[in-house]
Amino acid sequence: MPLDDLAQAPDEALLLLFARGDVAAARALTARLTPAVIAHAHRLLGDRAEAEDVTQEAMLRLWKIAAEWRQGEAKVTTWLYRVVANLATDRLRRRRRDGPALDQVPETADEAAGPVARLQARARADALQAALDALPERQRQAVVLRHIEGFGNPEIAAIMEISTEAVESLTARGKRALRAALAGRREELGYGDDG
Amino acid sequence: MTDSDRNDEMELEAFFTAARQMPAPASEALMARVLGDALAVQTAAAGGFATERERPGFLAGLFSTLGGWPAVSGLATAAATGLWIGFSPSLGVGDAMVGALGVETAIEIYPVDYATGYEFAFEEGDAG
């Protein structure tokens, strides 16, 4: 299949090609899904190294299940985000049991930062991540899926295997807690410049 | 929703926007590890399904499905035999039955001395 067609193909079609041994489909799925998965895993875990491990493990599970994937039953992303959430939960439980990892330090401003706006965005993103890390896991997952990843409530319900009403309740409580955690940081985070 | 709620909502949205702009990037090393896993799974599964390079074409797949050369040779023989029977007059069938069953009396069933199918084909220049 030409590369242009692969870029347009839905995840499910690419997974079918992958299961038939198509190397180009393996490359296309890796390029398409890995960045989204690492970003989501990092938002749930707040730790880069652990997020990378979870990403690799979640993608490996996807590769292994490809041959048995039944078209039309679930979206690949729904399945993948559910696996990421389960793996992240396991890690967070282990972390609570064993204590925080030694390498768990806040992310520093990214290397390409130069303009003030970028530094400001970095500071806000870090502040939000710290506040997210303090939320109960299910609230954090619901808020991240709804307000950062941009999923609709029905899809979040499918990912989290709960009702849409429960999703709404989790996101409402999560946002309330975030507001409280981030209150008073307006000046520090440059909100005076936003107008 | 009060003005205060609206301000809170906008402020929170600014945090979410910043988070969307600053995703944890997928390093080249991670991408390589993920792709490496993908190719390893494909290679391991190649016993169950062929890799792209090895994927057979339609005729090769059909050939394999039918059982390879022995089966295809048998099919070719059967097809040629069927063609020969189709061109042969009814006595040819009788002769073929005699040959197949080893029953001499078959001739008594078809007493008319027509040329056999093989002779017919030979005279037409199609045999051999």
Boltz contact constraints between the chains, C-beta under 6 A:
constraints:
  - contact:
      token1: [A, 20]
      token2: [B, 49]
      max_distance: 6.0
  - contact:
      token1: [A, 21]
      token2: [B, 42]
      max_distance: 6.0
  - contact:
      token1: [A, 21]
      token2: [B, 49]
      max_distance: 6.0
  - contact:
      token1: [A, 21]
      token2: [B, 50]
      max_distance: 6.0
  - contact:
      token1: [A, 21]
      token2: [B, 51]
      max_distance: 6.0
  - contact:
      token1: [A, 21]
      token2: [B, 52]
      max_distance: 6.0
  - contact:
      token1: [A, 22]
      token2: [B, 52]
      max_distance: 6.0
  - contact:
      token1: [A, 23]
      token2: [B, 52]
      max_distance: 6.0
  - contact:
      token1: [A, 26]
      token2: [B, 38]
      max_distance: 6.0
  - contact:
      token1: [A, 30]
      token2: [B, 34]
      max_distance: 6.0
  - contact:
      token1: [A, 30]
      token2: [B, 35]
      max_distance: 6.0
  - contact:
      token1: [A, 30]
      token2: [B, 38]
      max_distance: 6.0
  - contact:
      token1: [A, 34]
      token2: [B, 26]
      max_distance: 6.0
  - contact:
      token1: [A, 34]
      token2: [B, 31]
      max_distance: 6.0
  - contact:
      token1: [A, 34]
      token2: [B, 34]
      max_distance: 6.0
  - contact:
      token1: [A, 35]
      token2: [B, 26]
      max_distance: 6.0
  - contact:
      token1: [A, 38]
      token2: [B, 24]
      max_distance: 6.0
  - contact:
      token1: [A, 38]
      token2: [B, 26]
      max_distance: 6.0
  - contact:
      token1: [A, 39]
      token2: [B, 23]
      max_distance: 6.0
  - contact:
      token1: [A, 39]
      token2: [B, 24]
      max_distance: 6.0
  - contact:
      token1: [A, 42]
      token2: [B, 24]
      max_distance: 6.0
  - contact:
      token1: [A, 52]
      token2: [B, 30]
      max_distance: 6.0
  - contact:
      token1: [A, 56]
      token2: [B, 33]
      max_distance: 6.0
  - contact:
      token1: [A, 56]
      token2: [B, 34]
      max_distance: 6.0
  - contact:
      token1: [A, 59]
      token2: [B, 34]
      max_distance: 6.0
  - contact:
      token1: [A, 60]
      token2: [B, 37]
      max_distance: 6.0
  - contact:
      token1: [A, 63]
      token2: [B, 37]
      max_distance: 6.0
  - contact:
      token1: [A, 63]
      token2: [B, 38]
      max_distance: 6.0
  - contact:
      token1: [A, 63]
      token2: [B, 41]
      max_distance: 6.0
  - contact:
      token1: [A, 64]
      token2: [B, 41]
      max_distance: 6.0
  - contact:
      token1: [A, 121]
      token2: [B, 18]
      max_distance: 6.0
  - contact:
      token1: [A, 121]
      token2: [B, 21]
      max_distance: 6.0
  - contact:
      token1: [A, 121]
      token2: [B, 22]
      max_distance: 6.0
  - contact:
      token1: [A, 122]
      token2: [B, 22]
      max_distance: 6.0
  - contact:
      token1: [A, 124]
      token2: [B, 15]
      max_distance: 6.0
  - contact:
      token1: [A, 124]
      token2: [B, 18]
      max_distance: 6.0
  - contact:
      token1: [A, 125]
      token2: [B, 18]
      max_distance: 6.0
  - contact:
      token1: [A, 125]
      token2: [B, 19]
      max_distance: 6.0
  - contact:
      token1: [A, 125]
      token2: [B, 22]
      max_distance: 6.0
  - contact:
      token1: [A, 128]
      token2: [B, 15]
      max_distance: 6.0
  - contact:
      token1: [A, 128]
      token2: [B, 19]
      max_distance: 6.0
  - contact:
      token1: [A, 147]
      token2: [B, 16]
      max_distance: 6.0
  - contact:
      token1: [A, 148]
      token2: [B, 16]
      max_distance: 6.0
  - contact:
      token1: [A, 148]
      token2: [B, 19]
      max_distance: 6.0
  - contact:
      token1: [A, 148]
      token2: [B, 20]
      max_distance: 6.0
  - contact:
      token1: [A, 179]
      token2: [B, 8]
      max_distance: 6.0
  - contact:
      token1: [A, 179]
      token2: [B, 12]
      max_distance: 6.0
